[in-house]
Amino acid sequence: MLHDREDYGIVVAAVVRYVDDLIIIPNEGLIGQINDQMKKWFQIHDLGSFSFYFGINIEPNRELHTIDIHQHSYIQTILKKFRMDQCRPVATPMAMLLPKRNPDKDDCNPPIYQLIIGSLMYAMTTTRPDTTYAIRLLSLCNHDRSNQYILSLTRVFRLLNGTKDR
């Protein structure tokens, strides 16, 4: 058991678990003590500090006692995957109105539309809540995928391209 010490004050440790991976975020200076306790019960491998986990970049700032999280790498990957990495940035994720379906237009490829929606949803649910409304609205169009909706999805990519560094 970890004991409070005068030089540390209260012991606080956050433990994040996914299947067989643990991320331990303790008070400064206690990681060795926590690792020793964990080794008594489990076979562990300390991989040291982390900066990337499940597509999320993690940047601790020890001086300010903050942690910045972003998905620059993931966003750059999906922009390249859908050939939107050179697109012109915009300030908003969608236009004022969703375009009306034009029945004379060709439908887009359904699996591609769903792949784009899924890729954008991962960014939306982790670090980009500013895209929630647009992606939610466009995901409702999964049953009616016109090329006009693909153009609306490209606007979300354009927003991400202009703001991927924040």
C-alpha positions in Angstrom: 0.0 0.0 0.0 1.2 3.5 -0.8 1.6 5.7 2.2 1.3 9.5 2.4 4.6 11.2 3.0 5.1 14.7 4.2 7.0 15.7 1.1 4.2 14.6 -1.2 1.1 15.4 0.7 -1.9 13.3 -0.4 -1.2 10.5 -2.9 -3.3 10.7 -6.0 -3.0 8.4 -8.9 -5.2 8.1 -12.0 -5.1 4.7 -13.6 -6.5 4.2 -17.1 -7.0 0.7 -18.3 -7.7 -0.7 -21.8 -7.6 -4.5 -22.1 -4.1 -5.2 -20.8 -2.6 -1.7 -21.0 -2.4 0.7 -18.0 -1.6 4.3 -18.0 -0.7 5.5 -14.5 -0.7 9.2 -13.7 0.5 9.7 -10.1 1.6 12.6 -8.0 5.1 13.7 -9.2 7.8 11.4 -7.9 5.6 8.4 -7.0 5.7 6.4 -10.2 8.5 4.2 -8.9 6.6 3.5 -5.7 3.5 2.6 -7.7 5.4 0.4 -10.1 7.0 -1.5 -7.2 3.5 -2.2 -5.7 2.2 -3.3 -9.1 5.1 -5.7 -9.6 4.2 -7.5 -6.5 0.8 -8.5 -8.0 1.4 -8.4 -11.8 4.0 -9.0 -14.4 4.5 -5.5 -15.8 6.7 -3.8 -18.4 7.2 -0.1 -17.8 7.4 1.6 -21.2 8.1 5.0 -19.7 6.3 8.2 -20.5 3.8 8.2 -23.4 2.9 10.8 -25.9 0.5 8.9 -28.2 -2.4 6.7 -27.3 -5.3 5.5 -29.6 -4.7 8.2 -32.1 -4.5 11.0 -29.5 -1.4 13.0 -29.0 -0.7 13.7 -25.3 1.7 16.6 -24.4 2.3 17.2 -20.7 3.6 20.5 -19.6 5.3 20.0 -16.2 5.9 23.7 -15.6 2.3 24.7 -16.0 0.9 21.4 -14.6 -1.3 20.9 -17.7 -1.8 18.2 -20.3 -2.7 19.1 -23.8 -4.5 16.5 -26.0 -5.1 16.7 -29.7 -5.4 14.5 -32.7 -3.0 16.3 -35.1 -1.5 13.0 -36.4 -4.9 11.3 -36.8 -6.4 14.3 -38.5 -3.4 14.5 -40.9 -3.8 10.8 -41.6 -7.5 11.0 -42.6 -6.9 14.2 -44.6 -4.3 12.3 -46.7 -6.4 9.2 -46.9 -9.3 11.1 -48.5 -7.0 13.4 -50.4 -8.0 16.5 -48.5 -4.6 17.4 -47.1 -4.1 20.3 -49.5 -7.7 21.7 -49.2 -8.4 25.3 -48.5 -9.3 25.8 -44.8 -12.7 27.2 -43.6 -13.8 28.6 -40.3 -17.1 26.6 -39.8 -17.8 22.8 -40.2 -20.9 23.3 -42.4 -22.8 25.8 -44.5 -26.0 27.4 -43.1 -28.2 24.8 -44.8 -27.7 21.2 -45.8 -28.2 20.9 -49.5 -31.4 19.4 -50.8 -31.2 16.0 -52.4 -31.2 16.2 -56.2 -32.6 12.9 -57.5 -31.1 13.5 -60.9 -27.6 13.4 -59.5 -25.7 10.2 -59.2 -25.4 8.6 -55.7 -22.0 8.4 -54.2 -20.3 5.1 -53.3 -22.1 4.1 -50.0 -19.1 2.4 -48.4 -17.0 5.4 -49.0 -19.6 7.7 -47.5 -19.8 5.5 -44.4 -16.0 5.3 -44.1 -15.7 9.1 -44.2 -18.4 9.5 -41.6 -16.8 6.9 -39.3 -13.3 8.5 -39.7 -14.7 11.9 -38.8 -16.8 10.5 -35.9 -13.6 9.2 -34.2 -12.1 12.7 -34.2 -15.4 14.2 -33.1 -15.9 11.9 -30.1 -12.4 12.3 -28.7 -11.1 15.9 -29.3 -13.2 17.7 -31.8 -16.7 18.4 -30.4 -16.9 21.5 -32.7 -17.7 19.1 -35.5 -20.5 17.3 -33.7 -23.5 19.0 -35.2 -22.3 18.7 -38.8 -21.2 15.1 -38.6 -24.4 14.1 -36.7 -26.6 15.7 -39.4 -24.6 14.2 -42.3 -24.6 10.8 -40.6 -28.4 10.9 -40.8 -28.0 11.0 -44.5 -26.4 7.5 -44.7 -29.6 6.2 -46.3 -29.6 9.0 -48.9 -26.0 9.5 -50.0 -25.9 12.0 -52.8 -22.8 13.6 -54.1 -24.1 16.8 -52.6 -23.6 15.3 -49.1 -20.1 14.3 -49.9 -19.4 18.0 -50.7 -20.8 18.9 -47.3 -18.4 16.3 -45.7 -15.5 17.9 -47.5 -16.3 21.1 -45.6 -15.7 19.3 -42.3 -12.3 18.2 -43.7 -11.6 21.8 -44.6 -12.3 22.9 -41.1 -10.0 20.2 -39.7 -7.3 21.0 -42.1 -7.3 24.6 -40.9 -7.4 23.8 -37.2 -5.5 20.5 -36.9 -2.8 22.1 -34.8 -5.1 23.1 -31.9 
